[in-house]
Amino acid sequence: MFLNISFTNNAITQEIVRIFFMILQIIVSYIIGEIGYEHIVKHFVLAVVNEEEQKKEKKINGKIKVGLLTNEIPPIVYGGVATWIVNFIKMFEDDDKIEVIPIFLAYNDKLPSECLMKYPNIRIIEKEDDIRVCFEDINICVNNLWIALETIEKIKELFPELDIVSVCHSLIRMENITNLGSCYTNNFNQQEITFQSSDYVVLISKAEEEYYNQFGYNLFDTETKVIYNSYQPKYDKEELDINYDSNTLGYIGRHVPRKRPELPIVSVNKNNIDINVINMGVDYDKYDNEYWRKLEKEYKESLKIIPFTVDKDVKEKYWKEIGINCITGIYEPFGYTICESLDRRVPVIVSNIDGPKEIIEEVMENVYTYEVDVDNYQNDINNFTETLKKTLQISPEVRRKNAEVARKALDRLRPENIKKDWINLFVEIIN
């Protein structure tokens, strides 16, 4: 008797073959008289149960090992994901039940040697063969990749029982729409397939979950959870030297269309408001930036541009020079900048949309919001201007008091609170 079985790396095929040989072993044992017919079903059930118990034992024997898969970790920074990675690792430092193991995908960037010293348990995937070694003892994979679909599929092939939790830091399809198309976001189909290949998708705000559902992603056989990003306030016991008399407006962050970073300077000049504006974060490196070169000349009397930098001293200087920070945009999944503004007790004009709106919902009376008009740019400028004029009429003392109260919005985002949500998810997966 010959068996002609074609073996593949497909996870489903592997599982079918495994069950086939389990049944075959039981039948052979029956034929040669090792077990009776009445024991066949019992033997099969016990084999399955025993296998499941072994899987569970692997997961609960010692710490739960969480593989944190990423292609950016400081100093390799492409955006807010790097901040999230650092915060996630810190959140579980010295935890007696969960060990977070960073797994760095080094296909595009080599891991700097300083990371090996800072994260001694970090693992590196430089080639496909490294995947098996990096994940062989991992219980849960927390995935932060959207541009390496083949890696995710390979992990699933090698470890079909491994639960993959993909963290959606932003919906690439939504970014592609709101950034008016981009060579960086036209690969949103890879993210959609990654959703399908995952067991769970974590969304970082309720607004993100709504967009997720609008795109029909909820039709995938993948569970979703909303878990906010954590933010550890740095200035609980330290009051910075904020000039509440200053009306200088600031914008800090990425300069992409969806964030409408030019809104403050356009508003000020269109309405002849005699105040200065500082924009920090303009990227002149790779392709230069024709649009912001033009704005820099057009508004040279009132606009100061600080190019993108990771220099902390330059960043600190920015915060000292402004009096009001501006959080603008038509799509924002979460919003680390609003968190830092609140933490520093800097008065803030903020768009009442998506993540920022959820962050400030308990302190709406202590910040200065404007109605976002996604479809009408001129009306968006007018709405921002209306809030700006009202804010300029508020006394320095009231600004200071409001800024102090507004910090309370950060309490629910503290790591010890967000960590509980993650532990609940891990427990659900393990059980």
Residue pairs with C-beta under 8 A, 6 or more apart in sequence:
5 17
5 20
7 13
7 14
7 17
8 14
9 157
9 158
10 157
11 156
11 157
11 160
12 160
14 157
14 160
15 160
22 44
22 47
22 48
23 44
26 35
26 40
26 43
26 44
26 47
27 40
29 35
29 43
30 36
30 37
30 40
35 43
55 161
56 430
58 139
59 139
59 430
60 430
63 95
63 96
63 97
63 98
63 99
64 97
64 98
64 99
64 139
64 140
64 426
64 430
65 99
65 101
65 137
65 138
65 139
65 140
66 92
66 98
66 99
66 100
66 101
66 138
66 139
66 140
66 141
66 142
66 426
67 101
67 103
67 123
67 134
67 135
67 138
67 140
67 141
67 142
68 85
68 88
68 89
68 100
68 101
68 102
68 103
68 142
68 144
69 103
69 105
69 141
69 142
69 143
69 144
69 145
69 151
70 81
70 85
70 102
70 103
70 104
70 105
70 144
70 145
71 104
71 105
71 106
71 107
71 108
71 109
71 144
71 145
71 147
71 148
72 78
72 79
72 81
72 82
72 85
72 109
72 144
73 82
73 85
73 86
73 102
73 104
73 111
73 115
73 119
73 122
74 82
74 86
75 112
75 114
75 310
76 82
76 109
76 111
76 112
77 310
79 169
79 254
80 169
80 334
80 336
81 144
81 169
83 336
84 144
84 167
84 169
84 229
85 102
85 144
87 229
87 230
87 231
87 232
87 415
88 100
88 142
88 230
89 100
89 102
89 119
90 232
90 415
91 230
91 415
91 418
91 419
91 422
92 98
92 99
92 100
92 419
98 423
98 426
99 121
101 121
101 122
101 123
101 138
102 119
102 121
102 122
102 123
103 122
103 123
103 124
103 125
103 134
103 135
103 138
104 111
104 115
104 122
104 123
104 124
104 125
105 125
105 145
105 148
105 151
106 124
106 125
106 126
107 125
107 126
107 148
111 122
111 124
115 122
116 122
123 130
123 133
123 134
124 130
124 134
125 131
125 134
125 151
128 154
131 151
131 154
131 155
131 158
132 158
135 141
135 155
135 158
135 159
135 162
136 159
138 159
138 162
139 162
139 430
140 162
140 163
140 165
140 426
140 429
140 430
141 155
141 162
141 163
141 164
141 165
142 165
142 167
143 152
143 164
143 165
143 166
143 167
143 194
143 198
144 166
144 167
144 169
145 151
145 152
145 194
146 172
146 187
146 190
146 191
146 194
147 187
147 190
149 190
149 193
149 194
149 197
152 164
152 166
152 194
152 197
152 198
153 197
155 162
155 164
156 162
156 164
156 197
163 199
163 200
163 429
164 197
164 198
164 199
164 200
165 198
165 199
165 200
165 201
165 202
165 425
165 429
166 194
166 195
166 198
166 200
166 201
166 202
167 201
167 202
167 204
168 191
168 195
168 201
168 202
168 203
168 204
168 208
168 212
168 333
169 204
169 333
169 334
170 208
170 333
171 188
171 191
171 208
171 211
171 212
171 215
171 333
172 185
172 187
172 188
172 190
172 191
173 185
173 188
173 191
173 192
173 215
174 211
174 215
174 331
175 182
175 185
175 188
175 258
175 331
176 182
176 185
176 186
176 188
178 257
178 258
178 330
178 331
179 185
179 256
179 257
179 258
180 257
182 256
192 217
195 201
195 217
195 220
195 222
196 220
196 221
196 222
198 222
199 222
199 223
199 429
200 222
200 223
200 224
200 225
200 425
200 429
201 212
201 217
201 222
201 223
201 224
201 225
202 224
202 225
202 226
202 227
202 425
203 209
203 212
203 224
203 225
203 226
203 227
204 226
204 227
204 228
204 229
204 333
204 334
204 355
205 226
205 228
205 333
205 334
205 354
205 355
205 358
206 226
206 358
207 333
207 353
207 354
207 355
207 357
207 358
208 226
208 333
208 354
208 355
209 224
209 226
212 218
212 224
218 224
225 421
225 425
227 418
227 421
227 422
227 425
228 334
228 358
228 412
228 413
228 418
228 421
229 334
229 336
229 413
229 418
230 413
230 414
230 415
230 417
230 418
230 419
231 336
231 339
231 343
231 410
231 413
231 414
231 415
232 414
232 415
233 343
233 407
233 410
233 414
234 343
235 343
235 344
235 345
239 345
240 319
240 344
240 345
241 320
242 323
242 344
242 345
242 346
242 400
242 403
243 320
243 323
244 323
244 347
244 396
244 397
244 399
244 400
244 403
245 323
245 396
246 322
246 323
246 324
247 275
247 323
247 324
247 392
248 275
248 276
248 277
248 278
248 321
248 322
248 323
248 324
249 264
249 265
249 268
249 275
249 276
249 277
249 278
249 322
249 323
249 324
249 325
249 326
249 349
249 388
250 264
250 277
250 278
250 279
250 280
250 318
250 319
250 321
250 322
250 324
250 325
250 326
251 261
251 263
251 264
251 277
251 278
251 279
251 280
251 281
251 325
251 326
251 328
252 279
252 280
252 281
252 315
252 318
252 325
252 337
253 259
253 261
253 280
253 281
253 337
254 261
254 281
254 283
255 261
255 279
255 281
255 282
255 283
255 289
255 292
258 329
258 330
258 331
258 332
259 328
259 329
259 332
260 328
260 329
260 330
260 380
261 279
261 281
261 328
262 279
262 295
263 326
263 328
263 380
263 381
263 384
264 277
264 279
264 326
264 328
264 384
264 388
265 277
265 279
265 295
265 299
265 302
265 303
266 381
267 273
267 381
267 384
267 385
267 388
268 275
268 277
268 302
268 388
269 299
269 302
270 381
270 385
271 385
271 389
273 385
273 388
273 389
273 392
275 302
275 392
276 302
276 303
276 304
277 299
277 302
277 303
277 304
278 303
278 304
278 305
278 306
278 318
278 321
278 322
279 292
279 303
279 304
279 305
279 306
280 305
280 306
280 308
280 314
280 315
280 318
281 306
281 307
281 308
282 289
282 292
282 305
282 306
282 307
282 308
283 289
283 307
283 308
284 292
284 307
284 308
285 308
292 305
295 303
295 305
296 303
296 305
306 314
306 318
309 315
319 344
319 346
322 346
323 346
323 347
324 346
324 347
324 348
324 349
324 391
325 337
325 341
325 346
325 347
325 348
325 349
326 348
326 349
326 350
327 335
327 337
327 338
327 341
327 348
327 349
327 350
327 351
327 356
328 351
328 384
329 351
329 353
329 372
330 351
330 353
330 372
330 374
330 380
331 353
331 354
332 351
332 353
332 354
332 355
332 356
333 354
333 355
334 355
334 359
335 354
335 355
335 356
335 359
338 348
338 350
338 355
338 356
338 359
338 360
339 359
339 410
339 413
341 348
342 348
342 359
342 360
342 367
342 403
342 406
342 407
342 409
342 410
343 407
343 410
345 400
345 403
345 404
345 406
345 407
346 403
347 367
347 368
347 391
347 394
347 399
347 402
347 403
348 367
348 368
348 406
349 367
349 368
349 369
349 370
349 384
349 387
349 388
349 391
350 356
350 360
350 367
350 368
350 369
350 370
351 357
351 369
351 370
351 372
352 369
352 370
352 371
352 372
353 372
357 369
359 409
359 413
360 367
360 369
360 406
360 409
361 409
362 408
362 409
363 405
363 406
363 408
363 409
365 402
366 402
366 403
366 405
366 406
367 402
367 406
368 387
368 390
368 391
368 394
369 387
370 383
370 384
370 386
370 387
370 388
371 383
372 380
372 383
373 379
373 380
373 383
374 380
394 402
411 417
